[in-house]
Amino acid sequence: MSSRDINIDLLRICSCFMVIILHVSGQNWRLVNVHSMEWFVFNAYDSAVRSCVPLFFMISGYLFLSKGYMISINQLYKRNILKIIILYFVWSFLYAVFRVDFTDISFETLIYEILQSEFHLWYLPALISVYIMIPLLWCIAHYEDGKYLKYTCYLVFIMGILKMTVETVPFLPEIFNEFLTSFSLNISIYCGYFLIGYYIKMTRERWIHIKMKILLLVFLLIELLGIILTLGISWWANEPISFLYNNQTLFPAIQAIILMIIFLKFKVDSFLNHKRNIIIKISRYTLFIYLFHPFVINFLDNNLRINSLSLNEWVSVPLISMIVVIICLLFAFVLSHIPIVKKWII
């Protein structure tokens, strides 16, 4: 039996699907009336999956900060950071090609469109920023057997996530925000998620003893609270207000932690080898799915008029998300058999 942690592969696949649900539910989130049933449903789906980005960083920390995964700075830049840089510019170029009209465009405009990139590609520079910090994060994780890991995670949670949560609350007096800003300890919350993911790994035995019912109950309570607060504030403002869904704030952070613990509790030893291999392969396609899925969503909407408002909103969001996943997987499978494309696009 492979020593690979199949639970993490399952969590990565789930996080990828959550991203697609997020973007499908967000298609018309700002276009429909906040008092309508459509907006309520989109908001409910949005609330349920907002932890997807924190989970991606936590999964990376879970894996990269392991003692057995230590690599040299030279390897880190050649094997990981360089590939992400190339992926960023390749995908920015591909999306720019579909955005611009080549019959009337200057070279400067094309460069601008490439550098502007598609909305979801922000994740790659953010990932690079965290990868650059991996040697330092590794030291924090393992210095004196992780003596300061717990302290650093608390520091990130209080001075990063909680502080960011309060700062993003609309309608607060300006003087209050100025007061918070005066605490100038700058912590990359994405680096914090990296460390939190590894901390959960190191204390895994402690977390997996929590009853599944309690974990699910807390997750649902956080989700319901997010839905109700966002609903109330949006109704009061008469426009969509999404500050609670910032992926560096409290609600997504707590949901991400709970989801990681839930997936680590799964008993997966019963999976047959061929099922494990399928899961691992899909897990390896998740980055491609993330990079490619907005193209599929836009194609379905612009060419086939299939979007989150095409059917009943409760059905349309998961159904379209599943269609997008299947299309992305088909493309990933085909492209993975083309050597150059496999190396630089997938």
C-alpha positions in Angstrom: 0.0 0.0 0.0 1.4 3.4 -0.9 2.5 5.7 1.9 0.9 8.6 0.0 -1.7 10.4 2.1 -4.8 9.8 0.1 -6.9 11.9 2.5 -5.0 15.0 1.3 -5.6 14.0 -2.3 -9.3 13.8 -1.6 -9.2 17.2 0.2 -7.4 18.8 -2.8 -10.1 17.4 -5.2 -12.8 18.7 -2.9 -11.2 22.1 -2.7 -10.9 22.3 -6.5 -14.6 21.5 -6.9 -15.4 24.2 -4.3 -13.5 26.8 -6.3 -15.7 26.0 -9.3 -18.9 26.2 -7.3 -17.6 29.5 -6.0 -17.2 30.9 -9.5 -20.4 29.4 -10.9 -22.4 30.8 -8.0 -20.7 34.1 -8.3 -21.6 34.5 -12.0 -24.7 36.4 -11.3 -24.2 37.1 -7.6 -23.8 40.8 -8.2 -26.4 41.0 -11.0 -29.5 39.7 -9.3 -31.5 41.6 -6.7 -30.2 41.0 -3.1 -33.8 40.5 -2.0 -34.5 37.7 -4.5 -34.4 33.9 -4.0 -31.7 33.6 -6.6 -29.4 35.8 -4.6 -30.1 33.9 -1.4 -29.2 30.6 -3.1 -26.0 32.0 -4.7 -25.0 33.5 -1.3 -25.6 30.1 0.4 -23.4 28.3 -2.0 -20.8 31.1 -1.8 -20.7 30.8 2.0 -20.3 27.0 1.9 -17.2 27.0 -0.3 -15.3 30.1 0.6 -12.7 28.1 2.5 -11.3 26.6 -0.8 -8.4 29.1 -1.1 -7.2 28.7 2.5 -7.4 25.0 2.0 -5.1 25.1 -1.0 -2.4 26.8 1.1 -3.0 24.6 4.1 -2.6 21.5 1.9 0.7 22.9 0.5 2.0 23.5 4.0 0.9 20.1 5.1 3.1 18.6 2.4 6.0 21.0 1.9 6.9 21.5 5.6 7.1 17.8 6.3 10.6 16.8 7.5 10.9 14.2 4.7 10.2 16.9 2.0 13.0 19.3 2.8 14.6 20.5 -0.4 17.4 22.9 -1.2 16.7 26.5 -2.1 18.2 25.7 -5.6 15.7 22.9 -6.1 12.8 24.9 -4.7 13.4 27.6 -7.4 14.1 25.3 -10.2 11.5 22.7 -9.5 8.6 24.7 -8.1 8.9 28.5 -8.4 10.1 28.5 -12.0 7.3 26.3 -13.1 4.7 28.5 -11.4 6.2 31.6 -13.0 6.0 29.9 -16.5 2.4 28.7 -15.8 1.4 32.3 -14.9 2.7 33.8 -18.1 1.5 31.0 -20.3 -2.0 31.1 -19.0 -2.1 34.9 -18.9 -1.2 34.8 -22.6 -3.8 32.1 -23.4 -6.6 34.1 -21.7 -5.4 37.3 -23.4 -5.6 35.6 -26.8 -9.3 34.9 -26.1 -10.0 38.4 -24.8 -8.4 40.7 -27.4 -9.3 41.5 -31.0 -6.2 40.8 -33.0 -7.5 42.8 -36.0 -7.0 46.0 -34.1 -4.5 45.8 -31.3 -1.0 47.2 -30.6 1.9 45.3 -29.1 1.7 47.5 -26.0 -2.0 46.6 -25.6 -1.3 42.9 -25.9 1.4 43.1 -23.3 -1.0 45.0 -21.0 -3.7 42.3 -21.5 -1.2 39.6 -20.7 0.1 41.3 -17.6 -3.5 42.1 -16.5 -4.2 38.4 -16.6 -7.5 36.6 -15.8 -9.1 37.2 -12.4 -8.3 33.8 -10.9 -4.6 33.8 -11.8 -3.8 36.0 -8.8 -3.4 32.6 -7.0 -0.1 31.9 -8.8 1.8 35.0 -7.7 0.4 34.5 -4.2 1.7 30.9 -4.2 5.1 32.1 -5.5 5.2 34.6 -2.6 4.7 31.8 -0.1 7.0 29.4 -1.8 9.8 32.0 -1.5 9.3 31.9 2.2 9.3 28.0 2.5 12.9 27.8 3.8 12.0 30.2 6.6 8.7 28.6 7.3 10.4 25.2 7.5 12.7 26.6 10.1 9.8 27.9 12.2 8.0 24.5 11.8 11.0 22.4 12.9 13.1 24.6 15.2 13.5 22.7 18.5 11.0 20.2 17.2 8.3 22.8 16.4 8.5 24.5 19.8 7.4 27.9 18.2 5.0 26.5 15.6 2.0 26.7 17.8 2.9 30.3 18.9 3.4 31.4 15.3 0.0 29.9 14.3 -1.7 31.8 17.2 0.1 35.0 16.1 -1.0 34.6 12.5 -4.6 34.0 13.7 -4.7 37.0 16.0 -2.6 39.6 14.2 -3.4 38.3 10.7 -6.8 36.7 10.3 -8.7 38.4 13.2 -7.2 41.8 12.4 -8.0 41.4 8.7 -11.6 40.4 9.6 -12.2 43.5 11.6 -10.5 45.7 9.1 -12.7 44.5 6.3 -15.9 45.2 8.2 -17.7 48.0 6.3 -19.2 51.1 8.0 -16.7 51.1 10.9 -15.5 54.5 12.0 -12.3 55.6 10.2 -10.6 56.2 13.6 -11.1 52.5 14.5 -9.5 51.3 11.3 -6.6 53.7 11.9 -6.2 52.3 15.4 -6.0 48.7 14.0 -3.6 49.8 11.2 -1.2 51.2 13.9 -0.5 47.6 14.9 1.9 47.2 12.0 3.1 43.6 12.5 2.8 42.5 8.8 2.2 38.8 8.6 1.4 37.0 5.3 -1.8 35.2 6.1 -1.1 32.8 3.2 2.2 31.9 4.9 0.1 31.5 8.0 -2.2 29.0 6.3 0.9 27.1 5.2 2.0 26.8 8.9 -1.5 26.0 10.1 -1.8 23.2 7.6 1.4 21.7 8.9 0.5 22.3 12.5 -2.7 20.3 12.0 -0.6 17.5 10.5 1.7 17.5 13.6 -1.2 17.4 16.0 -3.4 15.1 13.8 -4.0 12.5 16.5 -5.5 15.2 18.7 -7.9 16.5 16.1 -9.1 13.2 14.7 -10.6 12.2 18.0 -13.1 15.1 17.8 -16.5 13.6 16.9 -17.6 14.0 13.3 -21.0 15.3 14.5 -19.4 18.2 16.4 -17.2 19.1 13.5 -20.1 19.1 11.1 -22.3 21.1 13.5 -19.6 23.8 14.0 -19.1 24.0 10.2 -22.8 24.4 9.6 -23.2 27.0 12.3 -20.3 29.0 10.9 -21.9 28.7 7.4 -25.3 29.7 8.6 -23.9 32.7 10.6 -22.1 33.8 7.4 -25.2 33.5 5.3 -27.4 35.4 7.8 -24.9 38.2 8.4 -24.1 38.7 4.7 -27.8 38.6 4.0 -28.7 41.1 6.7 -25.9 43.5 5.8 -26.6 43.3 2.1 -30.3 43.9 2.6 -29.5 46.9 4.8 -27.1 48.3 2.1 -29.4 47.2 -0.7 -26.4 45.8 -2.5 -24.2 42.7 -2.3 -21.7 43.0 0.6 -19.1 40.2 0.7 -16.5 41.2 3.4 -17.2 38.1 5.4 -16.1 36.0 2.4 -12.6 37.4 2.1 -10.4 34.3 2.2 -8.0 35.9 4.7 -10.7 36.4 7.3 -12.2 34.5 10.2 -15.1 32.5 8.6 -13.2 30.9 5.7 -10.3 30.2 8.0 -12.4 28.3 10.6 -14.2 26.4 7.9 -10.9 25.5 6.2 -9.5 24.1 9.5 -12.6 22.1 10.2 -12.8 20.7 6.7 -9.1 19.6 6.8 -9.8 17.8 10.1 -12.9 16.2 8.7 -11.0 14.8 5.7 -8.1 13.6 7.9 -10.7 11.6 9.9 -11.8 9.6 6.8 -10.9 5.9 6.8 -9.5 5.4 3.3 -7.6 2.1 3.8 -10.6 0.3 2.2 -10.0 2.0 -1.2 -8.9 -0.5 -3.8 -5.6 0.2 -5.6 -7.3 1.2 -8.8 -9.5 3.7 -7.0 -6.5 5.1 -5.2 -4.7 5.6 -8.5 -7.8 7.4 -10.0 -7.9 9.7 -7.0 -4.2 10.5 -7.2 -4.4 11.2 -10.9 -7.4 13.5 -10.5 -5.6 15.2 -7.6 -2.6 15.9 -9.9 -5.0 17.5 -12.5 -6.4 20.0 -9.9 -4.0 22.8 -10.8 -4.9 22.5 -14.5 -8.6 22.4 -13.6 -8.2 25.6 -11.5 -6.4 27.4 -14.3 -8.7 26.2 -17.1 -12.2 26.2 -15.6 -13.0 30.0 -16.1 -12.6 29.4 -19.8 -15.1 26.6 -19.7 -17.6 28.6 -17.6 -17.3 31.5 -20.0 -17.7 29.3 -23.0 -20.9 27.6 -21.6 -22.3 31.1 -20.8 -21.3 33.0 -24.0 -21.9 30.3 -26.6 -24.5 28.0 -25.1 -26.3 30.3 -22.7 -25.7 27.9 -19.9 -25.2 29.7 -16.6 -26.3 29.8 -13.0 -29.7 31.3 -14.0 -30.4 28.7 -16.7 -32.3 26.4 -14.3 -33.6 26.5 -10.8 -30.7 28.0 -8.9 -30.5 25.2 -6.4 -29.9 22.8 -9.2 -27.9 25.0 -11.7 -24.9 25.7 -9.5 -23.9 22.1 -8.7 -25.0 20.8 -12.1 -23.0 23.3 -14.1 -20.0 22.9 -11.7 -20.0 19.2 -12.3 -20.2 19.7 -16.1 -17.3 22.1 -15.9 -15.3 19.6 -13.9 -16.0 16.8 -16.4 -14.9 19.0 -19.3 -11.8 20.1 -17.5 -10.9 16.5 -16.7 -11.3 15.4 -20.3 -9.0 18.2 -21.5 -6.5 17.4 -18.7 -6.5 13.7 -19.7 -5.9 14.5 -23.4 -3.3 17.2 -22.8 -1.4 15.0 -20.3 -0.5 12.8 -23.2 1.2 15.6 -25.1 4.8 15.9 -23.6 5.5 19.6 -24.1 1.9 20.6 -23.1 2.0 18.3 -20.1 5.2 19.9 -18.9 4.3 23.6 -19.3 0.5 23.8 -19.1 -0.6 21.1 -16.7 
